[in-house]
Amino acid sequence: MQTGSFLDVAESALDYGVMGLLILMSVVTLWLFIERMMFYKSVRIEDYEHRDNLELDLTDNINIISAIGSNAPYVGLLGTVLGIMITFYTLGDVGAVDAKKIMVGLALALKATAMGLIVAMPAIVAYTIVLRKVERILTKFDVAHESN
């Protein structure tokens, strides 16, 4: 297998694998955030007798948003490590040191880390917003049931 062909295959695997996973994580986060916000608008605390049942309904799937926010940087870092490994493997296989190839390879590798951070930051913000909304609804439930 030629080195150029290996590099192309490896870069494609990195792009479609790691970047595809990060895009999927981003879409799942957005979908869950929108679903939770729509649910919170429709929730009626008077339909619940027990706080625990309300809390269970309110916190459905928010752990997934948190997990995505926590793990997206690691997925990006994995992509960076793989990209750097591919770059060094290719340079070692060719036997010549070409600064341009090194810089291009490292730049391509670092885009995975950037994408991981781009996915993680909104996910953590979404998780924080959702968590605050849960706290507010539970507090309204407590206040409504205190007066009874």
ZAMARGU-4260 file (C-alpha; in steps of 0.2 Angstrom, whole numbers, plus 5000, padded with zeros to 4 digits):
<rodrens>
0) 5000/5000/5000 | 5007/5017/4996 | 5010/5030/5009 | 4999/5043/5001 | 4985/5030/5000
5) 4986/5025/5018 | 4986/5043/5023 | 4971/5046/5013 | 4962/5031/5021 | 4967/5036/5039
10) 4962/5054/5037 | 4945/5048/5030 | 4943/5036/5045 | 4947/5050/5057 | 4935/5062/5048
15) 4921/5050/5047 | 4924/5041/5063 | 4928/5054/5076 | 4920/5069/5068 | 4905/5059/5064
20) 4903/5053/5082 | 4905/5071/5088 | 4892/5077/5076 | 4880/5063/5082 | 4884/5068/5100
25) 4880/5086/5095 | 4863/5082/5087 | 4858/5070/5101 | 4862/5084/5114 | 4851/5097/5104
30) 4837/5085/5102 | 4837/5080/5120 | 4838/5099/5125 | 4823/5103/5114 | 4813/5088/5120
35) 4816/5092/5138 | 4811/5111/5136 | 4795/5106/5127 | 4791/5094/5141 | 4795/5107/5155
40) 4783/5119/5146 | 4769/5106/5147 | 4772/5099/5164 | 4758/5101/5177 | 4764/5100/5194
45) 4746/5097/5200 | 4745/5081/5191 | 4759/5074/5203 | 4755/5068/5221 | 4773/5063/5225
50) 4788/5074/5223 | 4799/5059/5218 | 4788/5055/5203 | 4789/5072/5197 | 4808/5072/5199
55) 4809/5056/5190 | 4799/5063/5175 | 4809/5079/5175 | 4826/5071/5175 | 4823/5059/5161
60) 4838/5059/5149 | 4847/5074/5156 | 4861/5062/5162 | 4864/5059/5143 | 4867/5078/5140
65) 4879/5078/5155 | 4888/5063/5148 | 4890/5070/5131 | 4897/5087/5138 | 4909/5077/5149
70) 4915/5065/5135 | 4915/5076/5119 | 4933/5083/5123 | 4940/5066/5126 | 4933/5060/5109
75) 4941/5075/5101 | 4957/5071/5110 | 4956/5054/5104 | 4955/5060/5086 | 4970/5072/5089
80) 4980/5057/5095 | 4975/5046/5081 | 4979/5061/5068 | 4996/5064/5076 | 5000/5045/5075
85) 4995/5044/5057 | 5006/5059/5053 | 5021/5052/5062 | 5018/5035/5054 | 5017/5042/5037
90) 5033/5053/5040 | 5042/5037/5046 | 5036/5027/5032 | 5042/5040/5019 | 5059/5042/5028
95) 5060/5061/5024 | 5055/5075/5035 | 5044/5087/5026 | 5039/5102/5037 | 5024/5105/5027
100) 5017/5088/5029 | 5020/5088/5047 | 5011/5105/5049 | 4996/5099/5038 | 4995/5083/5048
105) 4995/5091/5065 | 4983/5105/5059 | 4971/5091/5054 | 4973/5082/5070 | 4970/5097/5080
110) 4953/5100/5072 | 4946/5085/5081 | 4951/5093/5098 | 4942/5109/5093 | 4927/5100/5087
115) 4926/5090/5104 | 4926/5107/5113 | 4913/5114/5101 | 4902/5100/5106 | 4906/5100/5124
120) 4903/5118/5128 | 4885/5120/5122 | 4881/5103/5130 | 4887/5108/5147 | 4877/5125/5145
125) 4862/5115/5140 | 4864/5103/5155 | 4865/5118/5167 | 4849/5126/5159 | 4840/5110/5161
130) 4845/5107/5178 | 4840/5124/5184 | 4823/5122/5176 | 4821/5105/5185 | 4826/5114/5202
135) 4813/5128/5198 | 4799/5116/5194 | 4803/5106/5210 | 4803/5121/5221 | 4786/5126/5214
140) 4780/5109/5218 | 4786/5111/5236 | 4779/5128/5238 | 4762/5122/5231 | 4761/5107/5243
145) 4767/5116/5258 | 4752/5127/5258 | 4740/5111/5258
</rodrens>
